[in-house]
Amino acid sequence: MIFVMVGCLTALGRLFGCCPGATGKLSMTMRNHNNDKPGIRDIILGDPLEVASRFVVAQDWFVKQSSAHSFIADVPGRWGHYQLVADWETDAEIFSAEARLDVLVEGIDTTDLLRLIAELNKGLYFGHFQLSEDNRQIILRHRLLLRGAGGATAEQIEDMIDILLGQCEQAAPLLCQMVYGNPEQTAAAAQLVMTPALGEA
């Protein structure tokens, strides 16, 4: 495959009015010169945070900008609400997304919970569960390395968010039972519930 750059389009407008460090929108054509009828496909790269913002707005989720390079969205789910946090590190060119579960870890010994989280992490498609720094929230986090890529496609960002939230939906009942219910039964069920699967936003 030979990638031929065919042009650079006008930079995308900012969803929130300002977002420094964006890569803009780039059109690339992929041509296959190994056959008589080359296949041509446009690959559209955009600023990862803008791409994520458009996806979130399209779902009608409540979203607010937390800084020039991040936003927070409130996502309704079957087992409660998830707080989706997206962040674009311009210098390192890393897009991070995390989902905070609607489970308050308070007044319990976290030893069994951490064991459950370790078991859940074994079955994840990507990302990892962890406790927040204050040990009060359960977070599912994933980072997408984009150095030198020139941006991200809509499919990359949408799939990342979709799978992340889908995995939260799978794990939420077990995590709620561990925090609010029966820890012994919960730990035994972890491997049965978390099988690698695509998410559902």
Backbone hydrogen bonds, N-H to C=O, Kabsch-Sander energy under -0.5 kcal/mol:
donor,donor_aa,acceptor,acceptor_aa,energy
2,I,31,R,-1.6
3,F,1,M,-0.5
4,V,2,I,-0.6
4,V,29,T,-2.1
5,M,3,F,-0.5
6,V,27,S,-0.9
7,G,27,S,-0.8
9,L,7,G,-0.5
9,L,25,K,-0.9
22,A,19,C,-0.7
26,L,45,L,-2.0
27,S,7,G,-1.3
28,M,26,L,-0.5
28,M,43,I,-1.3
29,T,4,V,-1.8
30,M,41,R,-1.7
31,R,2,I,-1.6
31,R,29,T,-0.6
32,N,39,G,-0.8
33,H,31,R,-0.8
35,N,32,N,-0.6
41,R,30,M,-0.9
43,I,28,M,-2.4
44,I,42,D,-0.6
45,L,26,L,-2.0
45,L,43,I,-0.6
46,G,152,A,-2.5
51,V,47,D,-2.6
52,A,48,P,-2.5
53,S,49,L,-2.3
54,R,50,E,-2.5
55,F,51,V,-1.9
56,V,52,A,-2.5
57,V,53,S,-2.6
58,A,54,R,-2.0
59,Q,55,F,-0.9
59,Q,56,V,-0.7
60,D,57,V,-1.6
61,W,56,V,-1.6
62,F,74,D,-0.8
64,K,72,I,-2.6
66,S,70,S,-1.2
67,S,70,S,-1.6
70,S,67,S,-1.1
71,F,86,A,-1.9
72,I,64,K,-2.9
73,A,84,L,-2.9
74,D,62,F,-2.8
75,V,73,A,-0.7
75,V,82,Y,-3.3
77,G,80,G,-1.6
80,G,77,G,-0.6
82,Y,75,V,-3.2
83,Q,100,R,-2.1
84,L,73,A,-2.8
84,L,82,Y,-0.8
85,V,83,Q,-0.6
85,V,98,E,-3.0
86,A,71,F,-2.3
86,A,84,L,-0.5
87,D,96,S,-2.7
88,W,69,H,-2.6
89,E,87,D,-0.5
89,E,94,I,-2.9
90,T,88,W,-1.0
93,E,89,E,-1.9
94,I,89,E,-1.3
95,F,144,L,-2.5
96,S,87,D,-3.2
96,S,94,I,-0.6
97,A,142,H,-2.5
98,E,85,V,-2.2
99,A,140,L,-2.7
100,R,83,Q,-2.5
100,R,98,E,-0.5
101,L,99,A,-0.6
101,L,138,I,-2.6
103,V,101,L,-1.9
105,V,103,V,-0.7
105,V,136,R,-2.7
106,E,104,L,-0.9
110,T,108,I,-0.5
114,L,110,T,-2.7
115,R,111,T,-1.6
116,L,112,D,-2.2
117,I,113,L,-2.6
118,A,114,L,-2.0
119,E,115,R,-1.9
120,L,116,L,-2.8
121,N,117,I,-2.3
122,K,118,A,-0.8
122,K,119,E,-0.6
123,G,119,E,-0.6
123,G,120,L,-1.3
124,L,121,N,-0.9
128,H,141,R,-1.8
130,Q,139,I,-2.2
132,S,137,Q,-2.5
135,N,132,S,-2.1
139,I,130,Q,-3.2
139,I,137,Q,-0.5
140,L,99,A,-2.5
141,R,128,H,-2.3
141,R,139,I,-0.5
142,H,97,A,-2.4
144,L,95,F,-3.3
145,L,143,R,-0.6
146,L,93,E,-2.5
149,A,146,L,-2.1
150,G,146,L,-0.6
152,A,46,G,-2.2
157,I,153,T,-1.8
158,E,154,A,-2.8
159,D,155,E,-2.5
160,M,156,Q,-1.9
161,I,157,I,-2.3
162,D,158,E,-2.8
163,I,159,D,-2.8
164,L,160,M,-2.1
165,L,161,I,-2.4
166,G,162,D,-2.1
167,Q,163,I,-2.4
168,C,164,L,-1.4
169,E,165,L,-2.0
170,Q,166,G,-1.7
171,A,167,Q,-2.2
172,A,168,C,-2.5
175,L,171,A,-2.4
176,C,172,A,-2.7
177,Q,173,P,-2.2
178,M,174,L,-2.3
179,V,175,L,-2.2
180,Y,176,C,-3.3
181,G,177,Q,-2.2
186,T,182,N,-1.7
187,A,183,P,-2.1
188,A,184,E,-1.2
189,A,185,Q,-1.1
189,A,186,T,-0.8
190,A,186,T,-0.8
190,A,187,A,-0.7
193,V,189,A,-1.8
194,M,190,A,-2.0
195,T,193,V,-1.4
200,E,162,D,-0.7
